[in-house]
Amino acid sequence: MEEHQLEHAGQPGYDLFRRAIVDRDEDAWAESVVQYRPLLIAWANSCSARIPIDERSDDIADQALARAWAALSPNHFAAFPNLASLLGYLRACVSATVIDCARSMRARRRVILKLEAAPVAMPEQIILERMEHEEFWRTIEHLVETAQERTILVESFVLNLPPRVIQKRHPDRFADVAAIYKIKRNLLARLQRDRNLQQWYSDALFV
């Protein structure tokens, strides 16, 4: 679906977002995700062509949607008088997510270059690095509240499996793909709010 078609989709699309944001209707948000996610993926493709990153466009779209859901509140909705303005905000979320991913990728590369140039680590250095890694994952696991979230943490964030594959692997745990989007969005929002993870991310950027 082209952007100009979506901009003139009329009241139904706008009302869907209104129910999702103003009424905090998670089902309405899940429906919005299904309807507009392909557009966000197209924007991610366009943006990542200008800013090379190592993230898939569908994952960029999911992260941008999670960013929007976490940021938007009923009070904020008044700033968006029509569907076009809402879509413009979602496009900005996609661009911001791509930029964040590019920064993270550069930070990882700097770490790799430093490790490659560094002398062989002494046993105590190796132990410290492993402790930091284990502490990082303990922090994340502490924030995971359900078996569904744990499945998404491993299969989406670690194994990089798309939601449709996860749903096929666990039909007893996820009724449909929309359920995975909703759970992943909530988990991402919780991780983004955690102060310990924010500090870890900040430290990684400035290594």
C-alpha positions as CSV (number, residue, x, y, z in Angstrom):
1,M,0.0,0.0,0.0
2,E,1.4,3.4,-1.0
3,E,1.9,6.2,1.4
4,H,-0.5,8.6,-0.4
5,Q,-3.2,5.9,-0.3
6,L,-2.7,5.5,3.5
7,E,-2.8,9.3,4.1
8,H,-6.3,9.4,2.5
9,A,-7.5,6.3,4.2
10,G,-9.9,8.4,6.2
11,Q,-11.4,8.2,9.6
12,P,-11.2,4.4,10.2
13,G,-7.4,4.4,10.3
14,Y,-7.2,7.5,12.5
15,D,-9.9,6.2,14.8
16,L,-8.0,2.9,15.2
17,F,-4.9,4.8,16.4
18,R,-7.1,7.0,18.7
19,R,-8.5,3.9,20.4
20,A,-5.1,2.4,20.7
21,I,-3.4,5.6,22.2
22,V,-6.2,7.4,23.9
23,D,-8.1,4.4,25.3
24,R,-4.9,2.3,25.6
25,D,-6.7,-0.4,23.7
26,E,-4.0,-3.0,23.1
27,D,-6.2,-4.9,20.6
28,A,-6.6,-1.7,18.6
29,W,-2.8,-1.2,18.7
30,A,-2.2,-4.8,17.5
31,E,-4.6,-4.2,14.6
32,S,-2.8,-1.0,13.8
33,V,0.5,-2.9,13.8
34,V,-0.8,-5.5,11.3
35,Q,-2.3,-2.8,9.1
36,Y,0.7,-0.4,9.0
37,R,3.7,-2.5,9.7
38,P,4.4,-3.1,5.9
39,L,4.6,0.6,5.4
40,L,7.2,0.9,8.3
41,I,9.2,-1.9,6.8
42,A,9.2,0.0,3.4
43,W,10.5,3.1,5.3
44,A,13.1,1.0,7.1
45,N,14.3,-0.4,3.7
46,S,14.6,3.2,2.3
47,C,16.3,4.5,5.4
48,S,18.8,1.7,5.8
49,A,19.8,2.1,2.1
50,R,21.1,5.5,3.1
51,I,22.4,4.5,6.6
52,P,23.8,0.9,6.3
53,I,22.9,-1.2,9.4
54,D,23.0,-4.9,10.2
55,E,19.4,-5.1,11.4
56,R,16.5,-6.5,9.3
57,S,13.9,-4.1,8.2
58,D,11.1,-6.0,9.8
59,D,12.9,-5.8,13.2
60,I,13.4,-2.1,12.7
61,A,9.7,-1.7,12.1
62,D,8.9,-3.7,15.3
63,Q,11.4,-1.6,17.3
64,A,9.9,1.7,15.9
65,L,6.4,0.6,16.8
66,A,7.6,-0.3,20.3
67,R,9.2,3.1,20.6
68,A,6.0,4.8,19.5
69,W,3.8,2.8,21.9
70,A,6.1,3.6,24.8
71,A,6.3,7.3,23.9
72,L,2.7,8.2,23.0
73,S,0.2,9.0,25.7
74,P,-3.4,10.1,25.6
75,N,-2.3,13.7,26.1
76,H,0.1,13.5,23.1
77,F,-2.6,12.4,20.7
78,A,-4.0,15.9,20.4
79,A,-0.8,16.8,18.6
80,F,-1.8,14.6,15.7
81,P,-4.9,16.0,14.0
82,N,-5.1,13.4,11.2
83,L,-3.7,10.1,10.0
84,A,-1.0,11.7,7.9
85,S,0.5,13.4,11.0
86,L,0.5,10.1,12.9
87,L,2.2,8.3,10.0
88,G,4.7,11.1,9.9
89,Y,5.5,10.4,13.5
90,L,5.9,6.7,12.9
91,R,8.2,7.5,10.0
92,A,10.3,9.6,12.4
93,C,10.4,6.7,14.8
94,V,11.7,4.4,12.0
95,S,14.5,7.0,11.2
96,A,15.4,7.3,14.9
97,T,15.6,3.5,15.3
98,V,17.8,3.2,12.3
99,I,20.2,5.8,13.6
100,D,20.3,4.1,17.0
101,C,21.1,0.8,15.3
102,A,23.9,2.4,13.3
103,R,25.4,3.9,16.5
104,S,25.2,0.5,18.2
105,M,26.8,-1.2,15.3
106,R,29.7,1.3,15.3
107,A,30.1,0.8,19.0
108,R,30.3,-3.0,18.6
109,R,32.8,-2.6,15.8
110,R,35.0,-0.4,18.0
111,V,34.8,-3.0,20.8
112,I,35.8,-5.7,18.3
113,L,38.7,-3.7,17.0
114,K,40.0,-3.0,20.5
115,L,39.7,-6.7,21.4
116,E,41.6,-7.7,18.3
117,A,44.3,-5.1,19.0
118,A,44.5,-5.9,22.7
119,P,47.1,-8.4,24.2
120,V,46.0,-11.8,25.3
121,A,43.8,-11.4,28.4
122,M,45.0,-12.7,31.7
123,P,42.8,-15.2,33.5
124,E,41.5,-12.6,35.9
125,Q,40.5,-10.4,33.0
126,I,38.6,-13.2,31.3
127,I,36.7,-13.9,34.6
128,L,35.8,-10.2,34.9
129,E,34.5,-10.1,31.3
130,R,32.4,-13.2,31.9
131,M,31.0,-11.8,35.1
132,E,29.9,-8.6,33.3
133,H,28.3,-10.6,30.5
134,E,26.4,-12.8,33.0
135,E,25.3,-9.7,35.0
136,F,23.9,-8.2,31.8
137,W,21.8,-11.3,31.0
138,R,20.7,-11.6,34.6
139,T,19.4,-8.1,34.4
140,I,17.4,-8.9,31.3
141,E,16.1,-12.2,32.6
142,H,15.0,-10.4,35.8
143,L,12.8,-8.2,33.6
144,V,11.2,-11.1,31.8
145,E,7.9,-11.9,33.4
146,T,6.4,-14.8,31.4
147,A,7.3,-17.9,29.5
148,Q,6.1,-16.2,26.3
149,E,8.5,-13.2,26.9
150,R,11.3,-15.6,27.6
151,T,10.6,-17.4,24.3
152,I,10.6,-14.1,22.4
153,L,13.8,-12.9,24.2
154,V,15.7,-16.0,23.0
155,E,14.2,-16.6,19.6
156,S,13.7,-13.0,18.5
157,F,16.6,-11.2,20.1
158,V,19.2,-14.0,20.2
159,L,18.3,-16.3,17.3
160,N,16.9,-13.4,15.2
161,L,13.8,-15.4,14.1
162,P,10.9,-13.4,12.6
163,P,7.6,-13.4,14.5
164,R,5.9,-15.6,11.9
165,V,8.5,-18.3,12.4
166,I,8.3,-18.1,16.2
167,Q,4.5,-18.5,16.0
168,K,4.8,-21.6,13.9
169,R,7.3,-23.0,16.3
170,H,5.1,-22.3,19.3
171,P,1.4,-22.4,18.2
172,D,0.4,-23.4,21.8
173,R,2.1,-20.4,23.3
174,F,1.1,-17.7,20.7
175,A,-2.3,-17.7,19.1
176,D,-1.2,-15.6,16.2
177,V,1.5,-13.3,15.0
178,A,-0.2,-10.2,16.4
179,A,0.1,-11.7,19.9
180,I,3.9,-11.9,19.4
181,Y,4.0,-8.2,18.2
182,K,2.2,-7.2,21.3
183,I,4.3,-9.2,23.8
184,K,7.5,-8.1,22.0
185,R,6.5,-4.5,22.1
186,N,5.7,-4.6,25.8
187,L,9.0,-6.4,26.6
188,L,11.0,-3.9,24.5
189,A,9.3,-1.0,26.3
190,R,10.2,-2.5,29.7
191,L,13.8,-3.1,28.7
192,Q,14.1,0.4,27.4
193,R,12.9,1.9,30.7
194,D,15.3,-0.1,32.9
195,R,18.0,2.1,34.3
196,N,20.6,-0.6,34.5
197,L,20.2,-1.4,30.8
198,Q,20.2,2.2,29.9
199,Q,23.6,2.6,31.7
200,W,25.0,-0.5,30.0
201,Y,24.0,0.9,26.6
202,S,25.4,4.3,27.3
203,D,28.7,2.7,28.5
204,A,28.9,0.6,25.3
205,L,28.4,3.6,23.1
206,F,31.4,5.5,24.6
207,V,33.8,2.6,25.0
